[in-house]
Structure formats: C-alpha cells, structure tokens
Amino acid sequence: MDMYFFLEMHTLSLNQDKINDMKFLPLLILMIFSRMANGQFFTKVTDSPLSTTIGDSRSVNWVDVNGDGFIDCFISNGPQGGQNNMLYINDTHGNFTAVTDDPIVKDGAPSDGATFADIDNDGDLDAFVVNWYNKNNLAYINDGTGKFTQMLEGIWVNHFGYSETASFGDYDNDGLVDLYVTNSAGSKKNFLYHNTGAGIMESVVGIAPVTDVSSSRNVSWTDIDADGDVDLYVANENGEKEQLYRNDGAGVFEKLIEPLITVDQYSTMSSSWGDIDNDGDLDLFLANDASKNQLFRNDGNLNFSRILDTDISNAAAHSFSSAWADIDNDGDLDLFATNAFLNGVRLKNKLYLNEGTGHLTEVTDDISVMDTGWSYGCAFGDYDNDGFQDLAVATTRFGGLDEPDYLYHNNGNGNHWVLLDLEGKVSNRSAIGAKVRLKAVISGHAVWQMREISAQSAYCSQNDLRAHFGIGDASVVDSIVIQWPSGIVQRLVNMAPDQILHIEEDQVNAVPHVSSSFGLNVYPNPTNSIINIEANLTDLRRPLLLEVFGDTGQVVYTSAFDQVSGHWQHQLDLRKLQVVPGQYIVRVGNGLSAEERKIIYVH
C-alpha cells in the first residue's frame, strides 16, 4: 500500500464552515500578509510573442524541450482549416522566441491537445499532439536539443479519430510510458497504446477503456486507490457519466461505477487532481460546461464526498480547464479555472485561494481574472525559476476572430519554496506517476504536502513536470519522500529551501516498496498510547518483520516473529518507545510482500 502522510493532528482542523481552532491563526495571518504585500498575485505579460501571437489555441504545455533547465511552452491550434501549432523557447531569462522551422510547428492540422514525455527514455521530452475532424494524430521524437522529427509509421499516428486530448502514463510500471487518447465524436471509442520499448506503440484492443462509447474530453492517469499504480479517469461531456478504470498493476483494468465521482451526469470538459487538504490523497475538481463545477474530497478507499461550502460549488460556470498550484507558496494548493462564454457574453476566468484547510475562496481582483474571452487550456509552470508558479492560458476564436493567448508572471512574495526535478532510472525517465511528499514546519506547524507527476493537466494541457512546493516561512525542508513508479521509495532529509533539486532515482540505497498481499489493520488511530496491529496472512509460514518508522524515515521500533500464518495480531505501547507525538508508519512484511499504514500518536 502507498504511504500516506497527514497533517499532524495538533495542527489544522478540517472544518469547512468556520475556524474553530486558534491554531489556524498563524497560517491565516501569513496568507493575508502575503496578499497585502503582493497586491496582485500576477502581472500580465504583454510584450512576449507567447502573449501577442494571434491564434485559435486549445492547449498549453510547459515543457523543457532542449534540456537547459528552463521550461519552454507549446501551444496547440485547432480550427478546422488548420493553423500551425506554436513552440516558444525560453532564453533562460524568462523571454521567449517563437520556433518557425521545426516539423512540430509546420503541420497545420486541427490540433486540440498535447502531451509530452520521454517516450524512448533517451533523456529528452517527446511529443504527441491530437487532432479532431477525423484526422490522424501526430507524434514527434526529440533529438535532445529541442529539434523534433515527425513519426510517420505505427498505428498511433495512423489511427483516425476525433481526438480531444491525450496523456502518457506507465500503466504496467515497466519503465516505459504508455498512451491514452480520448475521442468525442465518430465511433467515440478511445485509444490505448502500449509502449514496447522498441520505438513502437501497440494498440490495445478488447478491453473496457477502449470499447466503451462516450463523448470523452479528458483523461487522467492517477493513482486513485494509492496502491502504487496509475488508474484511468475519463471525463465525458453531453450529460454522460465519468469513467473510472481501476488498474491491478499488471495492466488489467476494472471499470468501477460505485464511487461518487462516476455517478453524476454533467457535460464535463476536464478533471484536475490535487491534494487540497494535505491529507496525503488526491482530491478532484471537475470543470463543467453549462452547469456548476464540482469539487470532491478524497476520503480514501475510493470514497469521495462532495464539497459544497465553497465558491466553486455555488456559482454557475462554463468551464473547460483548470490547474492546481500553490501560487502564494504558503503550503497549500490553489486553483485556476478557465471559462468560455454564456449567451454570447464573454466570461472571466476564475482563481480560488486555498485557506489552508482545503476551503477555496474566489479571488476577484487579480489581473488573471480580469481578461475575458473563450479560454481553453491552462497550465502552471515556473518559467524564470524564481520559485513561484507562472500561468499561461490558451484562448480560442471568439466571435469569428482569433485572439492572443495570456501569459501571467507570478509577482512572488517572501515565502520559501522547493522545486524538484525527478529523473527515473528504473522508472520511466520522465518520472511520470511518481508521488512526492514533503514535510516542513510552516508557521510553527508540521505540514506534509504531496504532488503526483502527471503528463496532463485538465483539458488539453500540461503543468511543469517538476514538483513545486511552497513552504511559507519554513527555514528547512525536514523530509522529502519519493515513491517512484518502480516501487522504490527514496528519502531525503534536512534540505535547504529556495532551490531546484535534480533527483535521480536511487537504485542502490532506496527502500523497495512491494505490493500488499494481506490486509493490515491498525487501531485505534489516532492513539494516545496503545496501538493494535492485525494482519491476515497466507498459510505459507514465513518469518514476519514489524517495523515502525518516524516521519523522516528513521526506524523507531522493530520486532521479528517466527513462522507466522493465518490471523496475526500484536499490541504496541507507543509510550514505551519514548517517541514524540506525531505521525508514524507501521510496516509489516514477510519477505514476499509488505503492507504499510499511517498512525497518528497524540498526547
């Protein structure tokens, strides 16, 4: 099982209605001060080719195509007549130059979305661009310098469709990124391609993710059940239910219809996943057209609950896309959502600020929500490497006229940050699917945050692949825990803030993380003394090892049990360990498999 990390119980209440704990006060003061000092979160950039070029744009991808450590920007264009897509190269000083002589910007196809990843694991980002109007999709291989060659052979580039978007994800954890493509018209059947490792993508047929018929707009590869492999979530329009396909880790998918996130019938344009309450799991925002948007809290074990007491849920919208980012670096995720038009009226986009509890409040006076038009994709990325997330928005044709896209530079504040650039070795080179957890003491409170590396953000777009964390006034990063798609768990401690860390997957010193084969139960949890530990083991008699880890990965307790099978239980008195209150991980393993649970020790 995946290792969850929660806010320590003595920090923040999750009450959505009011602040009933004075411990909130320091965080709220920090948030308010940051805003007052800043005035505006963003400044609109009006002198860049990225924001002055006229087009009919659909997607935004923040990707470092030339490997210089600064993210570049790819924007797709999607009219029926065809326009060239656009690639802007970052000069490392935050200025952009338009590429005009590369195949990736010379096709003239009706492109909607794009996704970038290292397809061939050669250390650079390749591209897949989807097209509508029953056109072939496009694949481009990067030579490492940001120069692309179009792929002409293979089913994945000769598969006609009405494709909306696509996303790379390694669904069988073999170290190679696979590909899922949505279609909203024609046969309405989506495409799934398995990466063979020989530069070939094979079409997967005969399973539910490619035989179900829906008007699909968006796809997310995300580990919804926290079992170490990415599951598949598909957003559908035209009043059709969303689709959730649970991955068993070997690439076998089970369609689930019971979770709450699959029962509503709206016209959903896209989904965005982020841990809004810092409880260690991914929550969900759905951007809906012609209806209210939706926000769901992940309660664990595939249980979701609607969040209704927020500005998001109480306002009608015509939204297409969204993106999560900690825009003020205070230690929680904020949200930006794009809007189209209503009855011919141009709508403003939306910005929601997280109050630290997962409760989101609309910001109405920032420049990023003053522009109107038909906004499609959006994405966050730190293009000048100053530690603060910048924003780009793709705008499409409105009233028969093309419009420029929007670029907003984050003004920043005094809060600290860390930016993690991950490189897989056993896992796929882009580290897509990796989960990163970071602990820092913010305003006197220990806070765990989590990010999942993804090749798609909501509708047609892609956030910076680097994992960004705001850490407020923290003077040190206490712990960083990386769970790689391979299952390797890597821990770093006592890191300085305000830096970009390049982290390679550790094949030697990291702890292997293995899938569970037995049920582990710990109770009561939280506890102030005794913790009961139970497991149901197979009949194969093997030695059993019980370990308890602290929040920085240190072992605080171990005990071995000989020839254990069947129902096993053990009682542990945490008071006798002489450990301080906080979060701990209980791990039980028998050499063939292991399972972990989080526990909270309170006074």
DADA-V483745 format. One line per field, one symbol per residue. ss: DSSP state (H for helix, E for strand, L for the rest). A space follows every 10 residues. Layout:
ss->???
//
This chain:
ss->LLLLLLLLLL LLLLLLLLLL LHHHHHHHHH HHHHHHHHLL LEEELLLLHH HHLEELEEEE EEELLLLLLL LEEEEEELLL LLLLLEEEEE LLLLLEEELL LLHHHLLLLL EEEEEEELLL LLLLLEEEEE ELLLELLEEE EELLLLLEEE ELLLHHHLLL ELEEEEEEEL LLLLLLLEEE EEELLLLLEL EEEEELLLLL EEELLLLHHH HLELLEEEEE EELLLLLLLL EEEEEELLLL LLEEEEELLL LLEEEELLLH HHLLLLLEEE EEEELLLLLL LLEEEEEELL EELEEEEEEE LLEEEELLLL LLLLLEELEE EEEEELLLLL LLLEEEEEEL EELLEEEELE EEEELLLLLE EEELLLHHHL LEELEEEEEE ELLLLLLLLE EEEEELLELL ELEELEEEEE LLLLLEEEEE EEELLLLLLL LLLLEEEEEE EELLEEEEEE EELLLLELLL EELLLLEEEE EELLLLEEEE EEELLLLEEE EEEEELLLEE EEEELLLLLL EELLLLLLLE EEELLLELLE EEEEEEEEEE EEEEEEEEEL LLLLEEEEEE EEEEEEEEEE EEEHHHHLLL LEEEEEEEEL LLLEEEEEEE ELL
//
